[in-house]
Amino acid sequence: MSLINFIEKFPDELICKEKFREYRGHVGVTCPKYGGKDHYWKKTRDNMYVSHAKQELL
């Protein structure tokens, strides 16, 4: 995807973050340290955390 296409598809940070959440929710995530797959979004940090370890995923 070119930069111009990216900007057209994601014109602001809020839309980009929402699409990222949808993608991660659909595809899933695995904790690289513990292998856990349960996660939640922490709104105060606007980031994903692994439920069993309370560890932030980047």
DSSP file (Angstrom, degrees, kcal/mol; ACC not computed):
  #  RESIDUE AA STRUCTURE BP1 BP2  ACC     N-H-->O    O-->H-N    N-H-->O    O-->H-N    TCO  KAPPA ALPHA  PHI   PSI    X-CA   Y-CA   Z-CA
    1    1 A M              0   0    0      0, 0.0     2,-0.1     0, 0.0     0, 0.0   0.000 360.0 360.0 360.0 132.3    0.0    0.0    0.0
    2    2 A S     >  -     0   0    0      1,-0.1     4,-2.5     4,-0.0     5,-0.2  -0.367 360.0-109.2 -79.1 163.9    1.4    3.4   -0.9
    3    3 A L  H  > S+     0   0    0      1,-0.2     4,-2.5     2,-0.2     5,-0.2   0.892 120.0  53.0 -60.6 -40.5    1.5    6.3    1.5
    4    4 A I  H  > S+     0   0    0      2,-0.2     4,-2.0     1,-0.2    -1,-0.2   0.922 110.1  47.3 -62.8 -44.0   -1.3    8.1   -0.5
    5    5 A N  H  > S+     0   0    0      2,-0.2     4,-2.4     1,-0.2    -2,-0.2   0.900 111.3  52.0 -63.6 -40.4   -3.5    5.0   -0.3
    6    6 A F  H  X S+     0   0    0     -4,-2.5     4,-2.8     1,-0.2    -2,-0.2   0.930 109.9  48.0 -61.4 -46.1   -2.9    4.6    3.4
    7    7 A I  H  < S+     0   0    0     -4,-2.5    -1,-0.2     1,-0.2    -2,-0.2   0.863 112.2  50.0 -64.7 -36.0   -3.8    8.3    4.1
    8    8 A E  H  < S+     0   0    0     -4,-2.0    -1,-0.2    -5,-0.2    -2,-0.2   0.901 116.1  41.6 -67.4 -40.1   -7.0    7.9    2.0
    9    9 A K  H  < S+     0   0    0     -4,-2.4    -2,-0.2     1,-0.3    -1,-0.2   0.846 128.5  29.6 -76.2 -34.6   -8.0    4.7    3.9
   10   10 A F     <  +     0   0    0     -4,-2.8    -1,-0.3    -5,-0.2    -2,-0.1  -0.708  67.5 168.8-126.9  78.4   -7.0    6.0    7.3
   11   11 A P        +     0   0    0      0, 0.0     2,-0.3     0, 0.0    -1,-0.1   0.694  67.3  21.0 -70.4 -18.4   -7.4    9.8    7.3
   12   12 A D  S  > S-     0   0    0      1,-0.1     4,-1.8     0, 0.0     5,-0.1  -0.950  81.2-106.4-145.8 168.5   -7.0   10.2   11.1
   13   13 A E  H  > S+     0   0    0     -2,-0.3     4,-2.8     1,-0.2     5,-0.2   0.854 113.7  57.5 -63.8 -38.3   -5.6    8.4   14.1
   14   14 A L  H  > S+     0   0    0      1,-0.2     4,-2.2     2,-0.2    -1,-0.2   0.919 108.5  45.5 -61.5 -45.5   -8.9    7.4   15.5
   15   15 A I  H  > S+     0   0    0      2,-0.2     4,-2.2     1,-0.2    -1,-0.2   0.897 113.3  51.1 -64.6 -41.0  -10.0    5.5   12.3
   16   16 A C  H  X S+     0   0    0     -4,-1.8     4,-2.1     2,-0.2    -2,-0.2   0.925 111.0  47.4 -63.0 -46.3   -6.5    3.9   12.1
   17   17 A K  H  X S+     0   0    0     -4,-2.8     4,-2.5     1,-0.2    -2,-0.2   0.902 111.1  51.4 -62.9 -42.0   -6.7    2.7   15.8
   18   18 A E  H  X S+     0   0    0     -4,-2.2     4,-2.3     1,-0.2    -1,-0.2   0.913 110.2  48.2 -63.7 -42.6  -10.2    1.3   15.4
   19   19 A K  H  X S+     0   0    0     -4,-2.2     4,-2.5     2,-0.2    -1,-0.2   0.890 110.4  52.7 -63.7 -39.6   -9.2   -0.7   12.3
   20   20 A F  H  X S+     0   0    0     -4,-2.1     4,-2.8     2,-0.2     5,-0.2   0.918 109.1  49.3 -61.5 -44.7   -6.2   -2.0   14.2
   21   21 A R  H  X S+     0   0    0     -4,-2.5     4,-2.5     2,-0.2    -2,-0.2   0.925 111.1  49.6 -60.4 -45.2   -8.4   -3.1   17.0
   22   22 A E  H  X S+     0   0    0     -4,-2.3     4,-2.1     2,-0.2    -2,-0.2   0.920 112.8  47.3 -59.3 -44.6  -10.8   -4.9   14.6
   23   23 A Y  H  X S+     0   0    0     -4,-2.5     4,-3.1     2,-0.2     5,-0.4   0.940 113.4  46.2 -64.0 -48.6   -7.9   -6.6   12.9
   24   24 A R  H  X S+     0   0    0     -4,-2.8     4,-2.0     1,-0.2    -1,-0.2   0.861 113.1  51.2 -64.6 -34.8   -6.3   -7.8   16.1
   25   25 A G  H  < S+     0   0    0     -4,-2.5    -1,-0.2    -5,-0.2    -2,-0.2   0.878 115.8  41.2 -67.7 -37.5   -9.6   -9.0   17.4
   26   26 A H  H  < S+     0   0    0     -4,-2.1    -2,-0.2    -5,-0.2    -3,-0.2   0.931 124.1  34.9 -75.8 -48.5  -10.3  -10.9   14.3
   27   27 A V  H  < S-     0   0    0     -4,-3.1    -3,-0.2    -5,-0.2    -2,-0.2   0.847 104.9-141.7 -76.3 -36.0   -6.8  -12.4   13.7
   28   28 A G     <  -     0   0    0     -4,-2.0     2,-0.3    -5,-0.4    -1,-0.1  -0.119   5.2-113.4  92.1 165.8   -6.1  -12.8   17.4
   29   29 A V        -     0   0    0      8,-0.4     2,-0.4    -4,-0.1    28,-0.0  -0.953  13.5-153.8-136.4 155.2   -2.9  -12.3   19.4
   30   30 A T        -     0   0    0     -2,-0.3     7,-0.2    20,-0.0     6,-0.1  -0.999  28.0-116.1-131.4 130.4   -0.6  -14.5   21.3
   31   31 A C     >  -     0   0    0      5,-2.9     4,-2.0    -2,-0.4    26,-0.0  -0.487  19.6-149.0 -64.0 122.6    1.6  -13.4   24.2
   32   32 A P  T  4 S+     0   0    0      0, 0.0    -1,-0.2     0, 0.0    25,-0.0   0.758  94.0  42.3 -66.9 -23.1    5.2  -13.8   23.0
   33   33 A K  T  4 S+     0   0    0      3,-0.1    -2,-0.1     1,-0.0     0, 0.0   0.889 132.6  14.3 -89.7 -43.6    6.4  -14.5   26.6
   34   34 A Y  T  4 S-     0   0    0      2,-0.1    -1,-0.0     0, 0.0    -3,-0.0   0.578  90.7-124.0-112.6 -13.8    3.7  -16.8   28.0
   35   35 A G     <  +     0   0    0     -4,-2.0     2,-0.0     1,-0.2     0, 0.0   0.522  55.2 153.5  81.7   5.1    1.7  -18.0   24.9
   36   36 A G        -     0   0    0      1,-0.1    -5,-2.9    -6,-0.1    -1,-0.2  -0.331  30.8-167.3 -68.2 149.9   -1.6  -16.8   26.3
   37   37 A K        +     0   0    0     -7,-0.2    -8,-0.4    -9,-0.0     2,-0.4   0.499  56.1  98.6-116.3  -8.5   -4.3  -15.8   23.8
   38   38 A D        +     0   0    0    -10,-0.1    13,-2.3    -7,-0.0    14,-0.4  -0.675  50.8 162.4 -82.9 133.1   -6.8  -14.0   26.1
   39   39 A H  E     -A   50   0A   0     -2,-0.4     2,-0.3    11,-0.3    11,-0.2  -0.928  22.4-162.8-145.3 166.7   -6.5  -10.2   25.9
   40   40 A Y  E     -A   49   0A   0      9,-2.1     9,-2.9    -2,-0.3     2,-0.5  -0.975  25.5-113.4-148.2 160.0   -8.3   -7.0   26.6
   41   41 A W  E     -A   48   0A   0     -2,-0.3     2,-0.8     7,-0.2     7,-0.2  -0.850  20.3-149.6 -97.6 128.1   -8.0   -3.3   25.7
   42   42 A K  E >>> -A   47   0A   0      5,-3.1     4,-1.7    -2,-0.5     5,-1.4  -0.868   6.6-162.6 -97.6 109.2   -7.1   -0.9   28.4
   43   43 A K  T 345S+     0   0    0     -2,-0.8    -1,-0.2     1,-0.3     5,-0.0   0.816  84.4  61.3 -65.3 -32.6   -8.7    2.4   27.5
   44   44 A T  T 345S+     0   0    0      1,-0.2    -1,-0.3    -3,-0.1    -2,-0.0   0.815 121.3  25.7 -66.4 -27.4   -6.6    4.5   29.8
   45   45 A R  T <45S-     0   0    0     -3,-0.9    -1,-0.2     2,-0.2    -2,-0.2   0.502 100.3-134.2-107.3  -9.9   -3.5    3.5   27.8
   46   46 A D  T  <5 +     0   0    0     -4,-1.7     2,-0.3     1,-0.2    -3,-0.2   0.939  67.0 113.0  52.8  51.5   -5.4    2.7   24.6
   47   47 A N  E   < -A   42   0A   0     -5,-1.4    -5,-3.1    -7,-0.0     2,-0.4  -0.933  69.9-102.2-147.1 166.5   -3.4   -0.5   24.2
   48   48 A M  E     -AB  41  57A   0      9,-0.6     9,-3.2    -2,-0.3     2,-0.3  -0.755  33.0-169.5 -96.4 138.4   -3.9   -4.3   24.3
   49   49 A Y  E     -AB  40  56A   0     -9,-2.9    -9,-2.1    -2,-0.4     2,-0.4  -0.938  27.0-115.8-125.9 149.0   -2.9   -6.4   27.4
   50   50 A V  E  >> -AB  39  55A   0      5,-2.6     4,-1.9    -2,-0.3     5,-0.7  -0.729  25.4-141.9 -80.7 129.1   -2.6  -10.1   28.0
   51   51 A S  T  45S+     0   0    0    -13,-2.3    -1,-0.1    -2,-0.4   -12,-0.1   0.902  93.9  45.9 -62.6 -45.5   -5.2  -11.1   30.5
   52   52 A H  T  45S+     0   0    0    -14,-0.4    -1,-0.2     1,-0.2   -13,-0.1   0.756 125.5  29.3 -73.9 -24.0   -3.2  -13.7   32.5
   53   53 A A  T  45S-     0   0    0     -3,-0.3    -1,-0.2     2,-0.1    -2,-0.2   0.534  90.7-134.4-111.8 -10.6    0.0  -11.7   32.8
   54   54 A K  T  <5 +     0   0    0     -4,-1.9     2,-0.4     1,-0.2    -3,-0.2   0.865  57.1 149.0  53.3  37.0   -1.4   -8.1   32.8
   55   55 A Q  E   < -B   50   0A   0     -5,-0.7    -5,-2.6     1,-0.0    -1,-0.2  -0.855  49.9-117.6-107.1 135.5    1.4   -7.4   30.3
   56   56 A E  E     -B   49   0A   0     -2,-0.4     2,-0.4    -7,-0.2    -7,-0.3  -0.476  21.9-148.7 -71.2 135.1    1.1   -4.8   27.6
   57   57 A L  E      B   48   0A   0     -9,-3.2    -9,-0.6    -2,-0.2   -26,-0.0  -0.889 360.0 360.0-102.0 136.1    1.3   -6.0   24.0
   58   58 A L              0   0    0     -2,-0.4    -1,-0.1   -11,-0.1    -9,-0.1   0.406 360.0 360.0 -99.7 360.0    2.9   -3.7   21.4
